[in-house]
Amino acid sequence: MKLSTVQPPDQRDVRMLLVQWAGDYSEAYRRLYGGGAENYYAQRYSIDSAGALSRQYKAYGVLCLSGSARVDEVMGNGVRAMNAGLDMSKPDFSVITEMVVGFNPTHLVLTTPNPALLEWGINSGIDVLPQFADTFLFGSDDLSLARRFLKPIKHAMKCRRLARALNSARVRWVGNHNVNACRDLVRIGVSPKKVVPWDWPSMVKADDYEPKRLPGNGAVTTMVFVGVMNAKKGVGDAIGAIAELRRRGRVVRLRVIGPGDIEPFRRQARDSGVMDSVDFEGPRSHDDVIAAMRDAQLALVPSWHSFPEALPMTIYEALAVRTPLICSDHPAFASRIGHGTSSISVPQRSPAAIADAAERLLTDPERYHRMSEATAVTWKKLACPVAYYDLIRRWAAGSPEDDEWLAKYNLASGRYD
C-alpha cells in the first residue's frame, strides 16, 4: 500500500469531532462519574478514552445526532458534548453541518455511513475517518411490489455513492466493526487496502467462567434476547420460537432485554398465548445483561439480513459467559461464530428453525456441555487486534509509522483469510 506522504499534524493543534447517530455523551458521563452503571458494552471505555483524547488534542467533541434535545456543553473531563436532537426519520442536514462548523474540526470521525455528510466533510477539507459498525445488504422485507422494484435501485445508488466517497484520496483509512462488515464494504466497491477491522477491548473474558451444563429434568429452560426492539432484530421470531416450543410441550421462558417500543411484541406474545412465558424487561445495565446471559441456557441473535448489523456485542457477551448461541444466518456474523461448535446458525425469519435448534440442544446434555466448552475458543478467535480508539489515534497521528502499523491490519493484509 502506498503510505501517506502528508506531514503529520502536531497533536496539540488537532480539533477532533466524533459524529454518531444515537447516544448521549453528557448523560453517560454524568451517570458513570456519578457512580452509575454502564448500560452497554465498553461504555466506560468510550467515555474515558474520549476524556484522554481531550487532554491530548486541542479539542475533542462528541456530536450525537438523535436522542435528547439540542445540547452543547463541555464536560468535566474536557469533552465537548453536543446533541443535535434530530428526528431520526428525517434528519435536518443543515443542523448537522451547522453544529460541525461551530466546532471547527480539523479531524472528523463519522460513525454513521451517510454519503452526504461524508462528501461534505471531504469537500470542506477536513481529515475524515469513517468508523462504522454497519453492513450494506438490501432487504425487501414487507415492501409493496412497487417499492420492491424502486428500493433496490435507490439502495444500490446509495452504496455506489458511499463507496465512491470512501475511495477518495482524502479518506486515508476506513474502519468497520469486525471482519465480515469490512468485507461488505469491499463488496460495495471500497478498496480493501484502506479498510481496517476494529473491535472493542475485551470487557468480559471467557476464562473467567466455567462451561455450563443443562439444569435437571423439570427445570424451566431460559432463553435471552438482548437488543433494540425492532422487528428486523428478530424479536418477533424469538417470541414465535417460544410459542412453537410451548406447542411441543417444552417448559421455556424468554427474557427480552433492550430499549424501544415493546408494545407490538407484547401483543404478539399475548395473541400467541405465551404472555406468561415472555418477560419484557426493557433496558438494563450492562452488569445485568451479563448476569442474564450467564443465567440463560441459550442466547438468541435472530437478526434479519436487512438489519445493518456488524457484529452484535450480544454475541461476544454470550460466548464470554459460556452460553451457547442460536443465531440467524446474517452474513455479518454467520461465518464467525463457530457454527456447530459453540453456536447453531438458522435461516433468518424462521421461528420454527429457532425452536428446532433449541430442542436439539436442550434434549442433548452432552452436546450442550461440549458447545459451552467450545465458546471460549470461538470467543478468543472473534476479536480483531485493532481497538476502536487505537484506530482513531493512529489515523490522527498520521505518521508513516502509524500508517505502516494500520496497513498491517487492513483487509488486504491476508491475516483475516
C-alpha positions as CSV (number, residue, x, y, z in Angstrom):
1,M,0.0,0.0,0.0
2,K,1.2,3.5,-0.8
3,L,1.7,5.2,2.6
4,S,0.9,8.8,3.3
5,T,3.4,11.5,2.5
6,V,1.4,14.2,4.1
7,Q,3.2,16.0,7.0
8,P,1.6,14.6,10.2
9,P,-0.2,17.2,12.3
10,D,1.0,18.5,15.6
11,Q,-1.3,16.7,18.0
12,R,-1.7,19.9,20.0
13,D,-3.4,21.5,17.0
14,V,-5.9,18.7,16.4
15,R,-9.6,19.6,16.9
16,M,-11.4,16.3,16.6
17,L,-15.2,15.8,16.4
18,L,-16.8,12.3,16.5
19,V,-20.3,12.2,15.0
20,Q,-22.6,9.4,15.9
21,W,-26.2,8.7,15.2
22,A,-27.6,7.7,18.7
23,G,-26.5,8.2,22.3
24,D,-26.0,11.0,24.7
25,Y,-22.4,11.6,25.9
26,S,-23.3,14.1,28.5
27,E,-25.9,11.8,30.1
28,A,-23.5,8.8,30.1
29,Y,-20.6,10.9,31.5
30,R,-22.8,12.1,34.4
31,R,-24.2,8.7,35.1
32,L,-20.8,6.9,35.1
33,Y,-18.9,9.6,37.0
34,G,-21.8,9.8,39.5
35,G,-21.4,6.1,40.4
36,G,-23.9,4.7,38.0
37,A,-23.6,1.6,35.9
38,E,-22.8,1.1,32.2
39,N,-25.8,0.5,30.0
40,Y,-23.9,-1.0,27.1
41,Y,-20.7,-2.9,26.4
42,A,-17.5,-0.8,26.7
43,Q,-19.4,2.4,27.6
44,R,-16.8,3.4,30.3
45,Y,-14.0,2.6,27.8
46,S,-15.6,5.1,25.4
47,I,-16.2,7.8,28.0
48,D,-12.7,7.5,29.5
49,S,-10.9,7.3,26.1
50,A,-12.7,10.4,24.9
51,G,-11.5,12.2,28.0
52,A,-8.0,11.1,27.3
53,L,-8.2,12.4,23.8
54,S,-9.5,15.8,25.0
55,R,-6.3,16.1,27.0
56,Q,-4.1,15.0,24.1
57,Y,-5.7,17.3,21.5
58,K,-6.6,21.0,21.3
59,A,-10.3,20.0,21.4
60,Y,-12.3,16.8,21.3
61,G,-16.1,16.6,21.0
62,V,-18.9,14.1,20.5
63,L,-21.9,15.1,18.4
64,C,-24.9,12.8,18.9
65,L,-27.4,13.4,16.1
66,S,-30.5,12.0,17.7
67,G,-31.8,11.5,21.2
68,S,-32.2,14.3,23.6
69,A,-33.0,18.0,22.9
70,R,-30.2,20.1,21.5
71,V,-27.2,20.4,23.9
72,D,-23.7,21.9,23.7
73,E,-21.6,21.8,26.8
74,V,-18.1,20.9,28.0
75,M,-18.0,18.0,30.5
76,G,-15.7,17.8,33.5
77,N,-13.2,15.6,31.6
78,G,-12.8,18.2,28.8
79,V,-15.0,16.6,26.2
80,R,-17.4,18.9,24.4
81,A,-20.8,17.0,24.4
82,M,-23.2,18.1,21.6
83,N,-26.7,16.7,20.9
84,A,-28.5,17.7,17.8
85,G,-31.8,16.4,19.0
86,L,-32.9,15.4,15.4
87,D,-35.8,13.3,14.3
88,M,-34.3,10.1,13.2
89,S,-36.8,9.6,10.4
90,K,-36.0,12.9,8.7
91,P,-32.7,14.5,9.9
92,D,-32.1,18.1,9.0
93,F,-28.7,18.1,7.3
94,S,-28.3,21.8,7.8
95,V,-28.5,21.4,11.6
96,I,-25.7,18.8,11.4
97,T,-23.4,20.9,9.3
98,E,-24.1,24.0,11.4
99,M,-23.0,22.2,14.6
100,V,-20.0,20.6,12.9
101,V,-18.9,24.0,11.6
102,G,-19.5,25.5,15.0
103,F,-16.9,23.0,16.4
104,N,-14.4,23.9,13.6
105,P,-12.8,20.4,13.5
106,T,-9.5,19.6,11.8
107,H,-10.4,15.9,12.1
108,L,-13.9,14.3,11.8
109,V,-14.8,10.8,12.8
110,L,-18.0,9.7,11.2
111,T,-19.7,6.6,12.7
112,T,-22.8,6.8,10.6
113,P,-22.5,5.8,6.9
114,N,-24.2,9.0,5.5
115,P,-22.8,9.7,2.0
116,A,-23.9,13.4,2.1
117,L,-22.1,14.1,5.4
118,L,-19.0,12.2,4.2
119,E,-18.9,14.2,1.0
120,W,-19.4,17.4,2.9
121,G,-16.5,16.6,5.2
122,I,-14.2,15.7,2.3
123,N,-15.2,18.8,0.3
124,S,-14.7,21.0,3.3
125,G,-11.0,20.0,3.5
126,I,-11.5,18.2,6.9
127,D,-9.5,15.0,7.5
128,V,-12.2,12.3,7.7
129,L,-12.2,8.8,9.3
130,P,-15.3,6.8,8.6
131,Q,-15.6,4.4,11.6
132,F,-18.6,2.3,11.0
133,A,-20.4,-0.7,12.6
134,D,-22.6,-1.4,9.6
135,T,-23.3,-3.8,6.7
136,F,-25.0,-2.7,3.5
137,L,-27.3,-5.5,2.4
138,F,-30.6,-4.8,0.9
139,G,-33.8,-6.4,2.3
140,S,-37.3,-6.3,0.7
141,D,-39.0,-7.1,4.0
142,D,-42.6,-6.2,3.9
143,L,-42.3,-3.8,0.9
144,S,-45.0,-3.3,-1.6
145,L,-44.5,-4.6,-5.1
146,A,-43.7,-1.1,-6.5
147,R,-41.2,-0.4,-3.7
148,R,-39.5,-3.8,-4.2
149,F,-38.7,-2.5,-7.7
150,L,-37.6,1.0,-6.7
151,K,-36.0,0.5,-3.4
152,P,-33.1,-1.8,-4.6
153,I,-32.2,0.8,-7.2
154,K,-32.0,3.5,-4.6
155,H,-30.1,1.3,-2.2
156,A,-27.6,0.4,-4.9
157,M,-27.1,4.0,-5.9
158,K,-26.5,5.0,-2.2
159,C,-23.9,2.2,-1.9
160,R,-22.1,3.3,-5.0
161,R,-22.1,6.9,-3.8
162,L,-20.8,5.8,-0.4
163,A,-18.1,3.6,-1.9
164,R,-17.0,6.5,-4.3
165,A,-16.6,8.8,-1.3
166,L,-14.8,6.2,0.8
167,N,-12.4,5.6,-2.1
168,S,-11.5,9.3,-2.2
169,A,-7.8,10.0,-1.9
170,R,-8.7,12.3,1.0
171,V,-10.0,9.4,3.0
172,R,-6.9,7.6,4.2
173,W,-8.5,4.8,6.3
174,V,-11.9,3.3,6.8
175,G,-12.9,1.3,9.9
176,N,-15.7,-1.2,10.3
177,H,-16.7,-3.5,13.2
178,N,-15.0,-6.8,12.7
179,V,-14.1,-8.7,9.6
180,N,-17.4,-9.6,7.8
181,A,-18.6,-6.0,8.0
182,C,-15.3,-4.9,6.4
183,R,-15.8,-7.5,3.7
184,D,-19.2,-6.0,3.0
185,L,-17.5,-2.6,2.4
186,V,-15.3,-4.3,-0.2
187,R,-18.4,-5.9,-1.7
188,I,-19.9,-2.5,-2.4
189,G,-16.6,-1.3,-4.0
190,V,-14.3,0.1,-1.3
191,S,-10.6,-0.7,-1.7
192,P,-9.6,-3.4,0.8
193,K,-6.2,-1.7,1.3
194,K,-7.8,1.1,3.3
195,V,-10.4,-0.9,5.2
196,V,-9.4,-1.9,8.8
197,P,-11.5,-4.1,11.0
198,W,-11.7,-2.8,14.6
199,D,-13.1,-4.1,17.8
200,W,-13.9,-3.2,21.4
201,P,-11.4,-4.3,24.1
202,S,-12.4,-7.4,26.0
203,M,-14.5,-6.3,28.9
204,V,-15.9,-9.8,29.8
205,K,-13.5,-12.8,29.4
206,A,-14.4,-16.4,28.8
207,D,-11.5,-17.6,31.0
208,D,-13.4,-16.1,34.0
209,Y,-16.4,-18.5,33.5
210,E,-16.8,-22.3,33.8
211,P,-18.5,-24.2,31.0
212,K,-22.2,-24.8,31.7
213,R,-24.5,-27.9,31.9
214,L,-28.2,-28.1,31.4
215,P,-30.3,-28.0,34.6
216,G,-32.0,-31.1,35.8
217,N,-35.3,-32.5,34.5
218,G,-38.3,-30.3,35.2
219,A,-36.4,-27.1,35.3
220,V,-37.6,-24.2,33.2
221,T,-35.3,-23.5,30.3
222,T,-34.5,-19.8,29.9
223,M,-33.5,-18.1,26.7
224,V,-32.5,-14.5,26.4
225,F,-32.7,-11.9,23.6
226,V,-30.8,-8.6,24.1
227,G,-31.1,-5.8,21.6
228,V,-33.2,-2.9,20.3
229,M,-36.9,-3.6,20.0
230,N,-37.0,-3.8,16.2
231,A,-38.7,-6.4,14.1
232,K,-35.6,-6.8,11.9
233,K,-33.6,-7.7,15.0
234,G,-35.8,-10.8,15.2
235,V,-37.6,-10.0,18.4
236,G,-40.8,-11.4,17.0
237,D,-39.0,-14.5,15.7
238,A,-37.7,-15.2,19.2
239,I,-41.3,-14.9,20.6
240,G,-42.5,-17.1,17.8
241,A,-40.0,-19.8,18.7
242,I,-41.2,-19.7,22.3
243,A,-44.8,-20.2,21.1
244,E,-43.6,-23.1,18.9
245,L,-41.7,-24.8,21.8
246,R,-44.7,-24.4,24.1
247,R,-46.9,-26.1,21.5
248,R,-44.4,-29.0,21.6
249,G,-44.8,-29.3,25.3
250,R,-41.5,-27.6,26.3
251,V,-41.3,-25.6,29.5
252,V,-39.4,-22.5,28.3
253,R,-39.1,-18.8,29.2
254,L,-37.8,-15.9,27.2
255,R,-36.2,-12.7,28.7
256,V,-36.4,-9.8,26.3
257,I,-33.9,-7.0,27.2
258,G,-33.4,-3.7,25.4
259,P,-34.7,-0.3,24.5
260,G,-37.5,0.6,22.2
261,D,-41.3,0.1,21.7
262,I,-42.2,-3.3,23.2
263,E,-46.0,-3.0,22.6
264,P,-46.1,-4.7,19.2
265,F,-44.2,-7.6,20.7
266,R,-46.2,-7.7,23.8
267,R,-49.3,-8.0,21.6
268,Q,-47.7,-10.8,19.7
269,A,-46.9,-12.7,22.9
270,R,-50.5,-12.2,24.1
271,D,-52.0,-13.3,20.8
272,S,-49.7,-16.4,20.7
273,G,-50.7,-17.4,24.2
274,V,-47.2,-17.1,25.7
275,M,-47.5,-13.8,27.6
276,D,-46.8,-15.8,30.8
277,S,-43.6,-17.1,29.3
278,V,-42.0,-13.9,28.0
279,D,-40.5,-11.2,30.3
280,F,-40.2,-7.8,28.7
281,E,-37.5,-6.1,30.9
282,G,-36.7,-3.0,28.9
283,P,-33.1,-1.5,29.1
284,R,-30.9,-3.0,31.7
285,S,-27.4,-2.2,33.0
286,H,-24.5,-4.0,31.3
287,D,-23.9,-5.9,34.5
288,D,-27.5,-7.1,34.5
289,V,-27.2,-8.1,30.8
290,I,-24.1,-10.2,31.6
291,A,-25.9,-11.9,34.5
292,A,-28.9,-12.6,32.3
293,M,-26.6,-14.1,29.7
294,R,-24.9,-16.3,32.2
295,D,-28.2,-17.5,33.8
296,A,-29.8,-18.3,30.5
297,Q,-29.4,-21.7,28.8
298,L,-29.4,-20.2,25.3
299,A,-28.8,-16.7,23.8
300,L,-30.8,-15.8,20.7
301,V,-29.5,-13.4,17.9
302,P,-32.1,-13.8,15.2
303,S,-31.3,-10.7,13.1
304,W,-32.8,-10.4,9.6
305,H,-30.3,-9.8,6.8
306,S,-31.8,-6.4,6.1
307,F,-30.8,-5.2,9.6
308,P,-27.4,-3.4,9.2
309,E,-25.5,-5.5,11.8
310,A,-21.8,-5.5,12.0
311,L,-21.1,-7.9,14.9
312,P,-23.5,-7.6,17.8
313,M,-21.9,-7.3,21.2
314,T,-24.6,-9.8,22.4
315,I,-22.5,-12.5,20.6
316,Y,-19.3,-11.6,22.4
317,E,-21.1,-11.5,25.7
318,A,-22.9,-14.9,25.3
319,L,-19.6,-16.6,24.2
320,A,-17.7,-15.0,27.1
321,V,-20.1,-16.3,29.7
322,R,-20.2,-19.7,28.1
323,T,-23.8,-19.6,26.9
324,P,-24.4,-21.4,23.5
325,L,-26.0,-19.2,20.8
326,I,-28.7,-19.7,18.3
327,C,-28.1,-17.0,15.5
328,S,-29.6,-16.3,12.2
329,D,-27.5,-16.8,9.1
330,H,-26.9,-13.0,8.8
331,P,-23.8,-12.6,6.6
332,A,-22.2,-10.2,9.1
333,F,-21.5,-13.0,11.5
334,A,-22.6,-16.3,10.0
335,S,-19.0,-17.5,9.4
336,R,-17.6,-16.1,12.6
337,I,-19.5,-17.7,15.5
338,G,-18.4,-21.3,15.4
339,H,-21.5,-22.9,13.8
340,G,-21.9,-26.4,15.1
341,T,-19.4,-26.0,17.8
342,S,-20.4,-23.0,20.1
343,S,-23.5,-21.9,18.2
344,I,-26.2,-23.0,15.7
345,S,-27.0,-20.9,12.7
346,V,-30.5,-21.0,11.4
347,P,-32.3,-19.3,8.5
348,Q,-33.5,-15.8,9.1
349,R,-37.1,-15.1,9.9
350,S,-37.8,-18.7,10.9
351,P,-39.2,-19.2,14.4
352,A,-39.6,-22.9,13.7
353,A,-35.9,-23.2,12.9
354,I,-35.0,-21.5,16.2
355,A,-37.3,-23.9,18.0
356,D,-35.8,-26.9,16.2
357,A,-32.3,-25.8,17.1
358,A,-33.2,-25.1,20.7
359,E,-34.9,-28.5,21.1
360,R,-31.9,-30.4,19.7
361,L,-29.6,-28.7,22.2
362,L,-32.0,-28.9,25.2
363,T,-32.5,-32.6,24.7
364,D,-28.8,-33.5,24.4
365,P,-27.0,-32.6,27.6
366,E,-23.6,-33.8,26.4
367,R,-23.7,-31.8,23.2
368,Y,-24.9,-28.8,25.2
369,H,-21.9,-29.1,27.5
370,R,-19.4,-29.5,24.6
371,M,-20.8,-26.4,23.0
372,S,-20.5,-24.4,26.2
373,E,-16.9,-25.6,26.4
374,A,-16.2,-24.5,22.8
375,T,-17.5,-21.0,23.4
376,A,-14.1,-19.9,24.8
377,V,-12.3,-20.9,21.6
378,T,-14.7,-19.1,19.4
379,W,-14.6,-16.0,21.7
380,K,-10.8,-15.8,21.5
381,K,-10.8,-16.1,17.7
382,L,-13.6,-13.5,17.3
383,A,-11.8,-10.3,18.4
384,C,-9.8,-8.1,16.0
385,P,-6.4,-6.8,17.0
386,V,-7.1,-3.1,16.4
387,A,-9.1,-1.5,19.2
388,Y,-11.6,1.3,18.4
389,Y,-9.6,4.2,19.8
390,D,-6.3,2.8,18.7
391,L,-7.5,3.2,15.1
392,I,-8.6,6.8,15.8
393,R,-5.2,7.7,17.5
394,R,-3.1,6.2,14.7
395,W,-5.2,7.9,12.0
396,A,-5.0,11.3,13.7
397,A,-1.2,10.9,14.2
398,G,-0.8,10.3,10.5
399,S,2.9,9.5,10.6
400,P,4.5,6.9,8.2
401,E,5.0,4.6,11.2
402,D,1.3,4.8,12.1
403,D,0.2,4.2,8.5
404,E,2.5,1.2,8.3
405,W,1.0,-0.2,11.5
406,L,-2.5,0.2,10.2
407,A,-1.5,-1.3,6.9
408,K,-0.5,-4.5,8.7
409,Y,-4.1,-4.9,9.8
410,N,-6.0,-3.8,6.7
411,L,-8.3,-6.3,4.9
412,A,-5.7,-6.8,2.1
413,S,-3.1,-7.9,4.6
414,G,-4.0,-11.6,4.4
415,R,-4.3,-12.0,8.2
416,Y,-8.1,-12.4,8.1
417,D,-8.2,-15.0,5.3
